[in-house]
Amino acid sequence: MLLGVVAVTIFLVLLLRSSYSILWVPWRIRSHFSNQGIKGPPYRPIVGNSAEIRHLIARSKMNPIPFTHQILPRALPHYHTWSTLYGKNFLFWFGSTPRLAVVEPDMIKEVLLDKTGSFDKTRSNPLSRLLIGGGLVGLTGEKWALHRKITAQAFNMERVKGWVPDMVASTIKMLERWEEERGGREEVEIEVNKELHNLTADIISRTAFGSSFEEGKRIFQLQERQAQLVILALRSIYFPGFRFLPTKRNRERWRIEEETRELIRTLIKSNQNSRENSRNLLSLLMSAREEEERLGVEEIIDECKTFYFAGKETSANLLTWALLVLALHQDWQNKAREEVISAFGGGSKLPTAENLNELKMVSMIINEVMRLYPPAVMLMRQAVKNAKLGELDIPANTQLYICMTAVHHDKEIWGEDADEFNPLRFEVPGRHSASFFPFGLGPRICVGQNLAVVEVKIVLAMIVQRFSFRFSPTYVHAPMQLMTLQPQHGAQILFRRI
């Protein structure tokens, strides 16, 4: 009898707690925002709006769009749909967690440059850590500060300039392969997204890890598969303890994680006694002189996982969109080529770290591509306590969905031609710092920004120096969001040797 009473009592307590967190708290938060003029799609118990998000994304992936730069409806269909219905700032739900869409530059700047301790990284889905490990991207507090200090030294501009010959060597190898594929033909069609992923993989391997793409090939393959599994996890509600269940996908996640860590561990051992690798990221991670700044082997592995994936993915997709945009806008392709030949010379003359600063037009083109096709389509932050944001009162634990793509395409910020390609807009100074932030903003700005910008500039310059190109009739314009913004059906481009 007593056991029965205890069981019923426990059941009622759990029911009340669940009702409080799943029904009462969301109702109270929704009313709180509604009273401030913030609306949004209806809250659904337990799942929130996650099923609607998956449905809108799946539906958008079924249909390509004309080759214009108005990509928001396809790349972020849930944001586009709900902002049309409820306004730029609206509230939606991921499970029982509220997410406030934020696109006003003043509010974004306040969040990303926060010094009050009100906003921080969101708590990540535990399954996503299998992709990036416990590295810089997911860390907070003192541990983040230490890792940031060490990795920032590796990616300062002087060190990056020292890697230029490695970037050039990797790019030459790719271009020579394109020449072989062309043979004696006037034009050759190349699916550049795959080619550029292999190229940036080789560059990050050489510069950060002192190896080559072939040596790290298995790690990249494993990371790509892990990324696919992470995307599936991020679009579903995570229930506590799920990562420990031996489901088919979890078993695959565990296997990939174990093999990846073992491969990186082997790479670390091979670097320990090699003087030739003293310039790379891995050697720097291992060489801290002060005991308190020394990273353990597992911490080094976590950072390597982050940079293996991020160092390849973002640069490759940015280069892909740059080539596609220049294939569409031949006038700008010609302007870029004229500047490159003026700076480097024609034919097979190679870029150097010293003459990269002469590529003013190329820099503006890259910025405009990042505006229209930002590799990271959005950023997430979380209110760690009750906070004020602009005129809004934000309850603790509210997630802030900073829609970078919407900001970059906002006609109120960029003018009526916001969806058009016009690099000259970057000639105009005085822009709001939170109107263009492809690498983030504030203390957590991308630590590899210098590497990415120099790498993209070199590769793009070397391609336009040697080839003229146009997009193939087989190309289908279908930008989609996975971990980064990428072409769903590849990027087929026709190249002609100059």
Buried (B, 14 or more C-beta within 10 A) or exposed (E): EEEEEEEEEEEEEEEEEEEEEBBEBBEEBBEBBEEEEBBBBEBBEEBBBBEBBBEBBEEBBEEBBEEEBEBBBBBBBBBBBBBEEBBBBBBBBBBBBBBBBBBBBEBBBBBBEBEEEBBBBBBBBBBBBBBBBBBBBBBEEEEBEBBBEBBEBBBEEEBBBEBBBBBBEBBBBBBEBBEEEBEEEEBBBBBBBEBBBBBBBBBBBBBBBBBBBEBBBEBBBBBBBBBEBBBEBBBBBBEEEBBEEEEEEBEEBBEBBEBBBEBBBEBBEBBEEEEEBEBBBBBBBBEBEEEEEBBEBEBBBBBBBBBBBBBBBBBBBBBBBBBBBBBBBEEBBEBBBEBBBEBBEEEEBBBBBEBBEBBEBBBBBBBBBBBBBBBBBBBEBBBBEEBEBEEBBBBEBBBBBBBBBBBBBBEEBBEEEBBBBBBEBBEEEEEBEBBBBBBBBBEBEBBBBBBBBBBBBBBBBBBBBBBBBBBBEEBBBBBBBBBBBBBBBBBBBBBEEE
